[in-house]
């Protein structure tokens, strides 16, 4: 594995959240950022953007289905 050094400037609030998450995970800030970067969708991934990658993680009480997920997300999931 090739290791490179990168300098990133974050807003103080974002850095504080990242540091808190790293502590909660028991890893360094560098490790957390590397894991987050590794989890990003690859440029040539087969899955198109905008599609949800999970299937049926609960039952709907609204009568809407997973097919409506993108629309619900656009509506803010009913948060006016």
MARZA-284632 format. One record per atom (N, C-alpha, C, O, CB): residue in one letter; atom name; x, y, z. Coordinates in steps of 0.1 Angstrom, whole numbers, m for minus. Glycine has a CB too. Example, Ala and Ser with C-alpha at 12.3 -4.5 7.8 and 13.67 -1.06 7.14 Angstrom:
{rec A,N,{132,m57,78}}
{rec A,CA,{123,m45,78}}
{rec A,C,{132,m33,78}}
{rec A,O,{142,m33,85}}
{rec A,CB,{113,m45,90}}
{rec S,N,{128,m22,71}}
{rec S,CA,{137,m11,71}}
{rec S,C,{129,0,79}}
{rec S,O,{134,11,80}}
{rec S,CB,{141,m6,57}}
end
This chain:
{rec X,N,{8,m12,0}}
{rec X,CA,{0,0,0}}
{rec X,C,{9,12,0}}
{rec X,O,{18,14,8}}
{rec X,CB,{m10,0,12}}
{rec X,N,{6,21,m9}}
{rec X,CA,{13,34,m10}}
{rec X,C,{7,44,m1}}
{rec X,O,{m5,45,m1}}
{rec X,CB,{14,39,m25}}
{rec X,N,{15,51,7}}
{rec X,CA,{10,61,16}}
{rec X,C,{14,75,11}}
{rec X,O,{26,77,8}}
{rec X,CB,{15,58,31}}
{rec X,N,{5,84,11}}
{rec X,CA,{8,98,7}}
{rec X,C,{4,107,18}}
{rec X,O,{m5,104,26}}
{rec X,CB,{0,101,m6}}
{rec X,N,{10,119,18}}
{rec X,CA,{7,129,28}}
{rec X,C,{m2,139,22}}
{rec X,O,{2,144,11}}
{rec X,CB,{20,135,35}}
{rec X,N,{m13,143,28}}
{rec X,CA,{m22,153,23}}
{rec X,C,{m25,163,34}}
{rec X,O,{m27,159,45}}
{rec X,CB,{m35,146,17}}
{rec X,N,{m26,175,31}}
{rec X,CA,{m30,185,40}}
{rec X,C,{m44,190,36}}
{rec X,O,{m47,194,25}}
{rec X,CB,{m21,198,40}}
{rec X,N,{m54,189,46}}
{rec X,CA,{m68,192,44}}
{rec X,C,{m72,203,54}}
{rec X,O,{m69,201,66}}
{rec X,CB,{m77,180,44}}
{rec X,N,{m78,213,49}}
{rec X,CA,{m83,223,58}}
{rec X,C,{m98,221,59}}
{rec X,O,{m106,222,50}}
{rec X,CB,{m80,238,53}}
{rec X,N,{m103,219,72}}
{rec X,CA,{m117,217,75}}
{rec X,C,{m122,229,83}}
{rec X,O,{m114,235,90}}
{rec X,CB,{m119,204,82}}
{rec X,N,{m134,232,83}}
{rec X,CA,{m140,241,93}}
{rec X,C,{m138,235,107}}
{rec X,O,{m138,223,108}}
{rec X,CB,{m155,245,90}}
{rec X,N,{m136,243,117}}
{rec X,CA,{m134,238,130}}
{rec X,C,{m144,229,135}}
{rec X,O,{m141,219,141}}
{rec X,CB,{m133,250,140}}
{rec X,N,{m157,232,132}}
{rec X,CA,{m168,223,136}}
{rec X,C,{m167,209,129}}
{rec X,O,{m169,199,136}}
{rec X,CB,{m182,229,132}}
{rec X,N,{m163,208,117}}
{rec X,CA,{m162,196,110}}
{rec X,C,{m150,188,115}}
{rec X,O,{m151,176,117}}
{rec X,CB,{m160,198,94}}
{rec X,N,{m139,195,118}}
{rec X,CA,{m128,188,124}}
{rec X,C,{m131,182,138}}
{rec X,O,{m127,171,141}}
{rec X,CB,{m116,197,125}}
{rec X,N,{m139,190,146}}
{rec X,CA,{m142,185,159}}
{rec X,C,{m151,173,158}}
{rec X,O,{m150,163,166}}
{rec X,CB,{m150,196,167}}
{rec X,N,{m161,172,148}}
{rec X,CA,{m169,161,146}}
{rec X,C,{m161,149,142}}
{rec X,O,{m163,137,147}}
{rec X,CB,{m180,163,136}}
{rec X,N,{m151,151,133}}
{rec X,CA,{m143,140,128}}
{rec X,C,{m134,134,140}}
{rec X,O,{m133,122,141}}
{rec X,CB,{m134,144,117}}
{rec X,N,{m129,143,148}}
{rec X,CA,{m120,139,159}}
{rec X,C,{m129,131,169}}
{rec X,O,{m124,121,174}}
{rec X,CB,{m114,151,166}}
{rec X,N,{m141,136,172}}
{rec X,CA,{m150,129,181}}
{rec X,C,{m153,115,176}}
{rec X,O,{m153,105,184}}
{rec X,CB,{m163,137,184}}
{rec X,N,{m156,114,163}}
{rec X,CA,{m159,101,157}}
{rec X,C,{m147,91,158}}
{rec X,O,{m148,79,161}}
{rec X,CB,{m164,103,143}}
{rec X,N,{m135,97,155}}
{rec X,CA,{m123,88,156}}
{rec X,C,{m121,83,170}}
{rec X,O,{m118,71,172}}
{rec X,CB,{m111,96,151}}
{rec X,N,{m123,92,180}}
{rec X,CA,{m122,87,194}}
{rec X,C,{m132,76,197}}
{rec X,O,{m128,66,203}}
{rec X,CB,{m123,99,203}}
{rec X,N,{m144,78,193}}
{rec X,CA,{m155,68,195}}
{rec X,C,{m152,55,189}}
{rec X,O,{m155,44,194}}
{rec X,CB,{m168,74,190}}
{rec X,N,{m145,55,177}}
{rec X,CA,{m141,43,170}}
{rec X,C,{m128,37,175}}
{rec X,O,{m125,26,171}}
{rec X,CB,{m140,46,155}}
{rec X,N,{m121,45,183}}
{rec X,CA,{m108,40,188}}
{rec X,C,{m97,40,178}}
{rec X,O,{m88,31,178}}
{rec X,CB,{m110,26,194}}
{rec X,N,{m98,49,169}}
{rec X,CA,{m88,50,158}}
{rec X,C,{m83,64,157}}
{rec X,O,{m89,73,163}}
{rec X,CB,{m94,45,144}}
{rec X,N,{m72,66,149}}
{rec X,CA,{m67,80,148}}
{rec X,C,{m76,87,137}}
{rec X,O,{m83,81,130}}
{rec X,CB,{m52,79,143}}
{rec X,N,{m74,100,137}}
{rec X,CA,{m81,109,127}}
{rec X,C,{m77,105,113}}
{rec X,O,{m85,104,104}}
{rec X,CB,{m78,124,130}}
{rec X,N,{m64,102,111}}
{rec X,CA,{m59,98,98}}
{rec X,C,{m66,85,94}}
{rec X,O,{m70,84,82}}
{rec X,CB,{m44,96,99}}
{rec X,N,{m67,75,103}}
{rec X,CA,{m74,63,100}}
{rec X,C,{m88,65,96}}
{rec X,O,{m93,59,87}}
{rec X,CB,{m72,53,111}}
{rec X,N,{m95,73,103}}
{rec X,CA,{m109,76,101}}
{rec X,C,{m111,82,87}}
{rec X,O,{m119,78,79}}
{rec X,CB,{m115,85,111}}
{rec X,N,{m103,92,84}}
{rec X,CA,{m104,98,71}}
{rec X,C,{m101,89,59}}
{rec X,O,{m107,89,49}}
{rec X,CB,{m95,111,70}}
{rec X,N,{m91,80,62}}
{rec X,CA,{m87,70,52}}
{rec X,C,{m99,60,50}}
{rec X,O,{m102,56,38}}
{rec X,CB,{m75,62,56}}
{rec X,N,{m106,56,61}}
{rec X,CA,{m117,47,59}}
{rec X,C,{m129,54,52}}
{rec X,O,{m135,48,44}}
{rec X,CB,{m122,42,73}}
{rec X,N,{m131,67,55}}
{rec X,CA,{m142,74,48}}
{rec X,C,{m139,75,33}}
{rec X,O,{m148,73,25}}
{rec X,CB,{m144,88,55}}
{rec X,N,{m127,78,30}}
{rec X,CA,{m123,79,16}}
{rec X,C,{m124,66,9}}
{rec X,O,{m129,65,m2}}
{rec X,CB,{m108,84,15}}
{rec X,N,{m121,55,16}}
{rec X,CA,{m122,41,10}}
{rec X,C,{m136,38,7}}
{rec X,O,{m139,30,m2}}
{rec X,CB,{m115,31,19}}
{rec X,N,{m145,43,15}}
{rec X,CA,{m159,40,14}}
{rec X,C,{m166,47,3}}
{rec X,O,{m178,44,0}}
{rec X,CB,{m166,42,27}}
{rec X,N,{m160,57,m3}}
{rec X,CA,{m166,65,m13}}
{rec X,C,{m168,56,m25}}
{rec X,O,{m161,47,m28}}
{rec X,CB,{m157,77,m17}}
{rec X,N,{m179,60,m33}}
{rec X,CA,{m182,52,m45}}
{rec X,C,{m171,54,m55}}
{rec X,O,{m167,65,m58}}
{rec X,CB,{m196,57,m51}}
{rec X,N,{m167,43,m60}}
{rec X,CA,{m156,43,m71}}
{rec X,C,{m161,50,m83}}
{rec X,O,{m173,49,m86}}
{rec X,CB,{m151,29,m74}}
{rec X,N,{m153,57,m90}}
{rec X,CA,{m157,64,m102}}
{rec X,C,{m164,56,m112}}
{rec X,O,{m174,60,m119}}
{rec X,CB,{m145,71,m109}}
{rec X,N,{m160,43,m114}}
{rec X,CA,{m165,35,m124}}
{rec X,C,{m175,24,m118}}
{rec X,O,{m176,13,m124}}
{rec X,CB,{m154,28,m132}}
{rec X,N,{m180,27,m107}}
{rec X,CA,{m189,17,m100}}
{rec X,C,{m201,15,m109}}
{rec X,O,{m206,23,m117}}
{rec X,CB,{m194,22,m86}}
{rec X,N,{m206,2,m109}}
{rec X,CA,{m217,m2,m117}}
{rec X,C,{m230,5,m112}}
{rec X,O,{m239,7,m120}}
{rec X,CB,{m219,m17,m117}}
{rec X,N,{m231,8,m99}}
{rec X,CA,{m244,13,m94}}
{rec X,C,{m245,28,m97}}
{rec X,O,{m236,36,m94}}
{rec X,CB,{m244,11,m79}}
{rec X,N,{m255,32,m104}}
{rec X,CA,{m257,46,m107}}
{rec X,C,{m259,55,m95}}
{rec X,O,{m265,50,m85}}
{rec X,CB,{m268,48,m118}}
{rec X,N,{m255,67,m95}}
{rec X,CA,{m258,76,m84}}
{rec X,C,{m273,79,m82}}
{rec X,O,{m280,78,m92}}
{rec X,CB,{m251,90,m86}}
{rec X,N,{m277,81,m70}}
{rec X,CA,{m290,84,m67}}
{rec X,C,{m299,72,m64}}
{rec X,O,{m310,73,m59}}
{rec X,CB,{m296,91,m79}}
{rec X,N,{m293,60,m66}}
{rec X,CA,{m301,48,m62}}
{rec X,C,{m297,44,m48}}
{rec X,O,{m285,45,m44}}
{rec X,CB,{m297,36,m72}}
{rec X,N,{m307,40,m40}}
{rec X,CA,{m304,35,m26}}
{rec X,C,{m299,21,m27}}
{rec X,O,{m304,13,m35}}
{rec X,CB,{m317,37,m17}}
{rec X,N,{m289,18,m18}}
{rec X,CA,{m283,5,m19}}
{rec X,C,{m288,m5,m9}}
{rec X,O,{m283,m16,m7}}
{rec X,CB,{m268,6,m17}}
{rec X,N,{m299,m2,m2}}
{rec X,CA,{m305,m11,7}}
{rec X,C,{m319,m15,2}}
{rec X,O,{m325,m9,m6}}
{rec X,CB,{m306,m5,21}}
{rec X,N,{m324,m27,8}}
{rec X,CA,{m336,m32,3}}
{rec X,C,{m345,m34,16}}
{rec X,O,{m341,m41,25}}
{rec X,CB,{m335,m44,m5}}
{rec X,N,{m357,m29,16}}
{rec X,CA,{m367,m32,26}}
{rec X,C,{m363,m33,40}}
{rec X,O,{m363,m44,46}}
{rec X,CB,{m374,m44,22}}
{rec X,N,{m358,m22,46}}
{rec X,CA,{m353,m23,60}}
{rec X,C,{m364,m19,70}}
{rec X,O,{m362,m12,80}}
{rec X,CB,{m341,m14,62}}
{rec X,N,{m376,m23,67}}
{rec X,CA,{m387,m20,76}}
{rec X,C,{m400,m20,68}}
{rec X,O,{m400,m19,56}}
{rec X,CB,{m385,m7,84}}
{rec X,N,{m411,m19,75}}
{rec X,CA,{m424,m19,68}}
{rec X,C,{m429,m5,69}}
{rec X,O,{m427,3,78}}
{rec X,CB,{m434,m28,75}}
{rec X,N,{m436,m1,58}}
{rec X,CA,{m442,13,57}}
{rec X,C,{m455,13,63}}
{rec X,O,{m464,5,61}}
{rec X,CB,{m442,17,42}}
{rec X,N,{m458,24,71}}
{rec X,CA,{m471,26,76}}
{rec X,C,{m478,37,68}}
{rec X,O,{m490,40,70}}
{rec X,CB,{m470,30,91}}
{rec X,N,{m471,43,58}}
{rec X,CA,{m476,54,50}}
{rec X,C,{m483,49,37}}
{rec X,O,{m489,57,30}}
{rec X,CB,{m465,64,47}}
{rec X,N,{m481,36,34}}
{rec X,CA,{m486,31,22}}
{rec X,C,{m476,33,10}}
{rec X,O,{m479,29,m1}}
{rec X,CB,{m499,38,19}}
{rec X,N,{m465,40,12}}
{rec X,CA,{m455,42,2}}
{rec X,C,{m445,31,2}}
{rec X,O,{m443,25,12}}
{rec X,CB,{m448,56,3}}
{rec X,N,{m439,29,m9}}
{rec X,CA,{m429,17,m10}}
{rec X,C,{m415,23,m12}}
{rec X,O,{m413,35,m14}}
{rec X,CB,{m433,8,m21}}
{rec X,N,{m406,13,m13}}
{rec X,CA,{m392,17,m15}}
{rec X,C,{m390,24,m29}}
{rec X,O,{m381,31,m31}}
{rec X,CB,{m383,4,m15}}
{rec X,N,{m399,21,m38}}
{rec X,CA,{m399,27,m51}}
{rec X,C,{m400,42,m50}}
{rec X,O,{m396,50,m59}}
{rec X,CB,{m409,21,m61}}
{rec X,N,{m407,47,m39}}
{rec X,CA,{m409,61,m37}}
{rec X,C,{m398,68,m29}}
{rec X,O,{m399,80,m26}}
{rec X,CB,{m422,63,m30}}
{rec X,N,{m387,61,m26}}
{rec X,CA,{m377,66,m17}}
{rec X,C,{m370,79,m22}}
{rec X,O,{m369,88,m14}}
{rec X,CB,{m366,55,m15}}
{rec X,N,{m367,79,m35}}
{rec X,CA,{m361,92,m40}}
{rec X,C,{m370,103,m39}}
{rec X,O,{m366,114,m35}}
{rec X,CB,{m356,90,m54}}
{rec X,N,{m383,101,m42}}
{rec X,CA,{m393,112,m40}}
{rec X,C,{m394,116,m26}}
{rec X,O,{m394,128,m23}}
{rec X,CB,{m406,107,m46}}
{rec X,N,{m394,107,m17}}
{rec X,CA,{m395,110,m2}}
{rec X,C,{m383,118,2}}
{rec X,O,{m384,127,10}}
{rec X,CB,{m397,97,6}}
{rec X,N,{m372,114,m2}}
{rec X,CA,{m359,121,1}}
{rec X,C,{m360,135,m4}}
{rec X,O,{m356,144,3}}
{rec X,CB,{m347,113,m4}}
{rec X,N,{m365,137,m16}}
{rec X,CA,{m366,150,m22}}
{rec X,C,{m375,159,m14}}
{rec X,O,{m374,171,m13}}
{rec X,CB,{m370,150,m36}}
{rec X,N,{m386,152,m8}}
{rec X,CA,{m396,160,0}}
{rec X,C,{m391,162,14}}
{rec X,O,{m398,169,22}}
{rec X,CB,{m409,152,0}}
{rec X,N,{m380,157,18}}
{rec X,CA,{m375,158,32}}
{rec X,C,{m381,149,41}}
{rec X,O,{m382,151,53}}
{rec X,CB,{m377,172,36}}
{rec X,N,{m386,138,36}}
{rec X,CA,{m393,127,44}}
{rec X,C,{m404,133,53}}
{rec X,O,{m406,130,64}}
{rec X,CB,{m383,120,53}}
{rec X,N,{m412,143,47}}
{rec X,CA,{m423,148,54}}
{rec X,C,{m420,159,64}}
{rec X,O,{m429,162,72}}
{rec X,CB,{m431,138,60}}
{rec X,N,{m408,165,63}}
{rec X,CA,{m404,175,73}}
{rec X,C,{m408,189,68}}
{rec X,O,{m399,198,68}}
{rec X,CB,{m389,174,77}}
{rec X,N,{m419,191,63}}
{rec X,CA,{m424,204,58}}
{rec X,C,{m415,211,50}}
{rec X,O,{m419,222,46}}
{rec X,CB,{m428,212,69}}
end
